[in-house]
Amino acid sequence: MISSVRGPVVDVALDHVVIDCAGVGYRVLVTPSTAGSVHRGSEATLLTTMIVREDSMTLYGFTEPDARSLFTLLQTVTGVGPRLAMATLAVLEPDALRHALAGEDTKALMSVPGIGKRVAERLVVELRDKVDRPHSATGTAAGPGSSSVRDQVIEALVGLGFAAPVAEKTVIAVLAEQPGADSATVLRAGLASLGRSK
């Protein structure tokens, strides 16, 4: 299995990056904050988890071992697959996620689209004793957005399994409230909004 990739960044999108490893471009799915931390043309190292399915092989990438560990841990809970685990880490930074689990904060967990009350409760029951309380609450600043923020976020939401009309309506509403927001901020707000409207 591929546990890390290193090389020049060939492409950066909202939900993935492409890294050139000895002439082979690896497409790695990442959270918005991870995408915002790498830049096209620079060299990057990502810790990865490879998920093999009958019809696909997908790499998920992280800048910190902690995030990768939580990604794996989340999937030990029934009903949580890699997409939902990634959406959880897109909405809640590792420290915030640890805090929510350890503090039995199901409301915070339900802010993630796809996590209803039952799954949130299951996450708390199964994982609260497996995570440490966070040491600090630090946010990650994302890079500046582009003129195609709207299209990027809609594409990312569709990639996470939302219907295109729903994704478009949500993004338009977020941009109306936060016109200057970058794509990572808009995606977070959109995911939070979709989580509340379940």
Secondary structure, 3 states (H helix, E strand, C coil): CCCEEEEEEEEECCCEEEEEECCEEEEEECCHHHHHHCCCCCEEEEEEEEEEECCEEEEEEECCHHHHHHHHHHCCCCCCCHHHHHHHHHHCCHHHHHHHHHCCCHHHHCCCCCCCHHHHHHHHHHHCCCCCCCCCCCCCCCCCCCCCHHHHHHHHHHHCCCCHHHHHHHHHHHHHHCCCCCHHHHHHHHHHHHHHCC
